[in-house]
């Protein structure tokens, strides 16, 4: 249970969300100047993209950790606790360090008026410096060019697959979105990219040329095999296995391997394989109970990937869905993906009311021709669906990070240490 002090601190931090998302580096630079630029004291791998950022970051983090590096990992959003966003060697930041940091920057907060993500980014860099890490794996929040994390001068930049998301902020077409994401490309710093749509790759190559930067597009893995305990694949003449499930996770792992080989050529195959086998990244097609999966997928590509992978794992089984979604998503496009893919689709909301109300979501889906049945909570949904599921059926709970805590509580999955 959180102490009154940390609860108060976190509430004040979350309250900064009311300032919205301010795309720009000015506030972050001022905060980091006040902190004497801790981000300059360790190596950085900077990751942008739309899908797979978190999984790819977690894989790279784990491989570096197994090689013996002291590694910081900065990702967003969290599933259960704020502390998960900032980790060193897999362990989340302690409450006392959050409190200490917030007290330290209090004198400058009123002058700068930073946002939640700007403060969190500065906190991560300050904590990593305090823990004397060797390298930090830094995931962008939304875009790239004006993302708070883009104050760094990395040793390597990585681009996961880019697709349509956050159009209200990044642009209303794939070219504009790619241009924003490509803003992390720095002069002379290698870019390792996943395979991209042709128009996206053209944007990356154009910007990289201006930056005099080499671009390496990762090859696709081969012989990919899915199972309930992970994914095996071949890449660059070696066999690998990752604990994460999905064809997309083989792609993410291949991107991570490619990046590792550029970052440190001395890291051996055995270490890379160990890092991939032992990686933990909750909420990514995670088997939370027998034949019940949870996936945080909340955009078209993520949802399509989850569905495709489940169908490949169990092609003959009936699929039930329990779905929720944030109000800023393009539901019309999402509806096309989920329509006719489920024996029955149920919808719900989160208990914090950060997502669409189940009645609103249900009515919108009906408007787009998707038959569905609303439930008031994750608990009620799981309880009722279990009554109608047969031994040959599968349930996918999906649509948001914000239901992570409810899902883990429902299936009594311990998340006490938060270690990955």
C-alpha positions in Angstrom: 0.0 0.0 0.0 1.3 3.4 -0.9 2.2 5.8 1.9 0.2 9.1 2.2 3.3 11.0 1.0 3.8 9.0 -2.2 0.1 9.0 -2.9 0.1 12.8 -2.6 3.2 13.2 -4.8 1.7 10.9 -7.5 -1.6 12.7 -7.4 0.2 16.0 -8.0 2.1 14.4 -10.8 -1.0 12.9 -12.5 -2.7 16.3 -12.1 -0.1 17.7 -14.6 -2.0 15.7 -17.3 -4.5 18.5 -17.2 -2.0 20.6 -19.0 -2.4 18.2 -21.9 0.3 17.1 -24.3 2.7 19.9 -25.3 4.8 18.7 -28.2 8.1 20.5 -27.8 11.5 20.4 -26.1 11.7 23.7 -24.4 10.3 22.8 -20.9 12.3 19.5 -20.8 15.5 21.3 -21.7 14.9 23.8 -18.9 14.2 21.1 -16.4 17.3 19.1 -17.4 19.4 22.3 -17.3 18.2 22.8 -13.7 19.3 19.2 -13.0 22.7 19.8 -14.7 21.9 17.6 -17.7 22.0 14.1 -16.2 21.2 12.6 -19.7 24.7 13.4 -20.9 26.3 11.0 -18.4 25.4 7.6 -20.0 24.9 6.0 -23.4 21.4 6.0 -24.9 19.5 3.9 -27.3 16.5 5.9 -28.5 13.4 4.1 -29.9 10.4 5.5 -31.8 7.7 4.0 -33.9 4.0 3.0 -33.5 3.8 -0.6 -32.6 6.3 -2.8 -30.8 8.3 -0.1 -29.1 7.8 -1.5 -25.6 8.5 -5.1 -26.5 11.6 -4.2 -28.5 12.8 -1.9 -25.7 12.3 -4.7 -23.1 14.2 -7.2 -25.3 17.2 -4.9 -25.8 17.2 -4.0 -22.1 17.3 -7.7 -21.1 20.0 -8.6 -23.6 22.2 -5.8 -22.3 21.5 -6.7 -18.7 22.5 -10.4 -19.3 25.8 -9.2 -21.0 26.6 -7.3 -17.8 25.7 -3.7 -18.5 23.8 -1.7 -15.9 20.7 -0.7 -17.9 18.1 2.0 -17.5 14.7 1.5 -19.2 12.2 4.3 -19.7 8.8 3.3 -21.2 5.2 4.3 -21.1 2.4 3.9 -20.2 2.5 1.7 -17.1 0.1 -1.2 -16.4 -0.3 -1.1 -12.6 2.1 1.4 -11.0 3.7 4.6 -12.1 7.1 3.2 -11.0 7.2 0.7 -13.9 8.0 3.5 -16.3 11.5 4.0 -14.9 13.6 0.9 -14.3 17.2 0.0 -13.6 18.3 -3.6 -14.3 14.6 -4.5 -14.4 13.6 -3.0 -11.0 11.2 -0.1 -10.9 12.1 3.2 -9.3 11.4 3.3 -5.6 8.8 5.5 -4.0 11.5 7.3 -2.0 13.3 8.3 -5.2 10.2 9.6 -6.8 9.5 11.7 -3.6 13.1 12.9 -3.5 13.1 14.0 -7.2 9.8 15.9 -6.9 11.1 17.8 -3.9 14.3 18.6 -5.8 12.5 20.2 -8.7 9.8 21.9 -6.7 11.5 25.3 -6.9 11.5 25.3 -10.7 8.1 23.7 -11.3 6.0 26.9 -10.8 8.2 28.8 -13.2 8.3 26.2 -16.0 4.8 24.7 -15.6 5.8 21.4 -17.2 3.5 18.6 -18.3 3.3 15.1 -16.8 5.5 13.5 -19.5 8.1 16.3 -19.3 8.5 15.8 -15.6 8.6 12.0 -15.9 11.3 12.2 -18.6 13.4 14.4 -16.4 12.9 12.1 -13.5 14.0 9.1 -15.5 17.3 10.7 -16.7 18.0 12.0 -13.1 17.4 8.6 -11.6 19.5 6.8 -14.2 22.4 9.2 -13.5 22.0 8.7 -9.7 22.2 4.9 -10.2 25.3 5.3 -12.4 24.0 3.2 -15.3 26.0 2.3 -18.4 23.3 2.6 -21.0 19.6 3.7 -21.1 17.0 2.4 -23.5 14.6 5.3 -24.0 11.2 4.9 -25.6 9.5 8.0 -27.1 6.1 8.9 -25.8 4.1 9.8 -28.9 6.1 11.2 -31.8 9.8 11.8 -32.1 10.7 15.2 -33.4 9.0 17.2 -30.5 8.8 14.4 -28.0 10.2 15.2 -24.6 12.8 12.4 -24.9 14.3 14.0 -28.1 16.7 16.1 -26.0 19.1 13.2 -26.0 22.2 12.5 -28.2 22.0 8.7 -28.6 24.6 6.1 -29.6 21.9 4.4 -31.7 18.4 5.1 -32.9 15.7 2.5 -33.7 12.4 2.7 -35.6 9.7 0.1 -35.0 6.9 -0.2 -37.6 5.1 3.1 -38.2 1.4 3.2 -38.7 -1.6 5.5 -38.2 -2.1 6.5 -34.6 -2.5 9.7 -32.6 -3.6 11.5 -35.8 -4.9 14.5 -33.8 -1.3 15.2 -32.6 1.1 13.8 -35.2 -0.8 14.3 -38.5 -3.7 12.9 -40.5 -1.7 10.8 -42.9 1.1 8.3 -42.8 3.6 10.6 -44.4 3.2 13.3 -41.7 3.3 10.7 -38.9 6.5 9.2 -40.3 8.1 12.7 -40.5 7.3 13.3 -36.9 8.6 9.9 -35.8 11.8 10.3 -37.9 12.6 13.4 -35.9 14.7 11.2 -33.6 17.2 10.7 -36.4 20.5 12.5 -35.4 23.5 13.6 -37.5 25.7 10.6 -38.1 24.0 8.3 -35.7 23.0 4.9 -37.2 19.2 4.2 -37.6 18.1 0.6 -37.3 14.6 0.3 -38.7 12.0 -2.5 -38.9 10.6 -3.2 -42.3 8.3 -0.3 -43.2 5.6 0.6 -45.7 7.2 2.0 -48.9 6.0 5.6 -48.3 7.3 5.4 -44.7 10.7 4.1 -45.6 11.0 6.9 -48.2 10.5 9.5 -45.5 13.1 7.8 -43.2 15.6 7.6 -46.0 15.1 11.2 -47.1 15.6 12.6 -43.5 18.5 10.2 -42.9 20.2 11.5 -46.0 19.9 15.1 -44.8 21.4 14.0 -41.5 24.2 12.0 -43.2 23.0 9.0 -41.4 23.2 5.3 -42.4 20.0 3.4 -42.4 19.9 -0.4 -41.8 16.5 -2.1 -42.5 16.3 -5.2 -40.4 15.7 -8.5 -42.3 12.6 -10.6 -41.5 13.0 -13.7 -39.3 12.3 -17.1 -40.9 10.8 -20.4 -39.7 8.6 -18.6 -37.1 6.7 -21.0 -34.8 4.2 -19.9 -32.2 3.4 -21.7 -29.0 1.7 -20.9 -25.6 5.2 -20.5 -24.1 6.7 -18.2 -26.7 8.0 -17.8 -30.3 10.9 -19.6 -32.0 12.5 -18.3 -35.2 15.7 -18.2 -37.3 17.6 -15.0 -37.9 21.0 -14.3 -39.5 21.8 -18.0 -39.4 20.9 -18.7 -35.8 17.9 -20.1 -34.0 16.3 -18.0 -31.3 13.4 -18.1 -28.9 11.6 -15.3 -27.1 9.1 -15.8 -24.3 6.8 -13.3 -26.0 4.1 -14.7 -28.2 3.4 -13.7 -31.8 4.8 -13.3 -35.3 5.2 -9.6 -34.6 7.3 -10.6 -31.6 9.7 -12.5 -33.9 10.0 -9.3 -35.9 10.5 -7.2 -32.8 13.2 -9.7 -31.6 15.0 -9.5 -35.0 15.0 -5.7 -34.8 16.4 -6.0 -31.2 19.1 -8.4 -32.3 20.1 -6.2 -35.2 20.3 -3.2 -32.9 22.4 -5.1 -30.4 24.9 -6.1 -33.1 25.4 -2.5 -34.0 25.6 -1.3 -30.4 28.1 -3.9 -29.2 29.6 -6.5 -31.5 31.0 -8.4 -28.5 27.7 -9.6 -27.3 27.5 -13.3 -28.1 24.6 -15.3 -29.5 24.2 -17.2 -26.2 23.7 -14.0 -24.3 21.3 -12.6 -26.9 19.2 -15.9 -26.8 19.2 -15.9 -23.0 18.0 -12.3 -22.9 15.2 -13.1 -25.4 14.1 -16.3 -23.5 13.9 -14.6 -20.2 12.3 -11.3 -21.2 9.1 -10.4 -19.4 6.7 -7.8 -20.9 3.2 -8.1 -19.4 0.1 -7.4 -21.4 1.4 -8.5 -24.7 -0.7 -11.5 -25.8 -0.1 -12.7 -22.2 -1.7 -16.0 -21.2 -3.3 -15.0 -17.9 -5.4 -18.2 -17.4 -6.1 -21.4 -19.4 -7.1 -20.3 -22.9 -7.5 -16.6 -21.7 -5.2 -14.0 -23.1 -4.7 -10.3 -22.4 -3.3 -7.8 -24.9 -3.0 -4.1 -24.6 -3.4 -3.6 -28.3 -5.4 -0.4 -29.0 -4.9 0.5 -32.6 -5.6 -1.3 -35.9 -2.2 -2.9 -36.4 -1.9 -4.1 -32.8 -5.4 -5.6 -32.7 -5.0 -7.2 -36.1 -1.7 -8.7 -35.0 -3.2 -10.1 -31.8 -6.1 -11.7 -33.7 -3.9 -13.1 -36.4 -1.5 -14.7 -33.9 -4.3 -16.3 -31.8 -5.9 -17.8 -34.9 -2.5 -19.2 -35.9 -1.9 -20.7 -32.4 -5.4 -22.3 -32.3 -7.0 -22.2 -35.8 -9.9 -24.5 -34.9 -11.0 -22.8 -31.7 -13.9 -20.4 -31.2 -12.7 -16.9 -30.2 -14.6 -14.7 -27.7 -13.6 -11.1 -27.1 -13.8 -8.6 -24.2 -13.0 -5.2 -25.5 -12.6 -1.7 -24.3 -11.1 1.5 -25.9 -10.0 5.0 -25.2 -12.2 7.7 -26.8 -9.5 9.2 -29.0 -9.1 6.1 -31.2 -10.5 5.8 -34.8 -13.2 3.3 -34.0 -14.5 3.1 -37.6 -11.2 1.6 -38.7 -10.9 -0.6 -35.6 -14.4 -1.9 -36.2 -13.5 -3.2 -39.6 -10.7 -5.3 -38.0 -12.8 -6.9 -35.2 -16.0 -7.4 -37.2 -16.8 -11.1 -37.8 -13.6 -12.2 -36.0 -15.3 -13.3 -32.8 -18.0 -15.9 -32.0 -19.2 -13.2 -29.6 -17.8 -9.8 -28.8 -18.4 -8.2 -25.4 -17.5 -4.7 -24.4 -16.7 -3.1 -21.1 -15.0 -0.1 -19.4 -12.3 0.5 -16.8 -13.1 1.4 -13.2 -11.2 4.7 -13.4 -13.5 5.9 -16.2 -10.5 6.7 -18.4 -12.0 4.7 -21.3 -15.3 4.9 -23.2 -18.3 3.9 -21.2 -19.5 0.4 -22.2 -22.9 1.7 -23.5 -21.2 4.4 -25.6 -18.7 1.9 -27.0 -21.4 -0.6 -27.6 -23.6 1.8 -29.5 -20.7 3.1 -31.6 -19.8 -0.4 -32.6 -23.4 -1.3 -33.5 -23.4 1.8 -35.7 -20.4 0.4 -37.6 -22.1 -3.0 -37.9 -20.3 -4.8 -35.1 -22.7 -6.9 -32.9 -21.7 -6.8 -29.3 -22.9 -7.1 -25.7 -22.0 -4.6 -22.9 -20.8 -5.5 -19.4 -20.2 -3.0 -16.6 -16.7 -4.3 -15.6 -13.9 -6.7 -16.4 -14.9 -8.9 -13.5 -18.5 -9.2 -14.7 -17.4 -9.8 -18.2 -15.0 -12.6 -17.4 -17.5 -14.2 -15.0 -20.3 -14.3 -17.6 -18.1 -15.3 -20.6 -16.6 -18.2 -18.6 -20.2 -19.6 -18.2 -20.6 -19.9 -22.0 -17.1 -20.9 -23.0 -16.5 -24.5 -24.0 -13.2 -26.4 -23.5 -12.3 -25.6 -27.1 -12.9 -21.8 -26.9 -10.4 -18.9 -26.3 -11.1 -15.5 -24.7 -9.1 -12.4 -25.7 -9.3 -9.4 -23.4 -8.0 -6.4 -25.3 -8.0 -2.7 -26.1 -6.1 -0.8 -23.4 -3.3 -0.6 -20.8 -5.7 1.0 -18.4 -7.4 -2.3 -17.5 -4.1 -4.1 -16.6 -4.6 -3.9 -12.9 -8.2 -5.2 -13.1 -7.1 -8.1 -15.4 -4.2 -9.1 -13.1 -6.5 -8.9 -10.0 -9.2 -11.0 -11.7 -6.7 -13.8 -12.4 -4.7 -13.4 -9.2 -1.4 -12.6 -11.0 1.1 -11.2 -8.6 2.8 -8.0 -9.7 4.3 -7.0 -6.3 7.9 -6.5 -7.2 7.2 -5.2 -10.7 10.5 -6.7 -11.8 10.9 -7.6 -15.5 
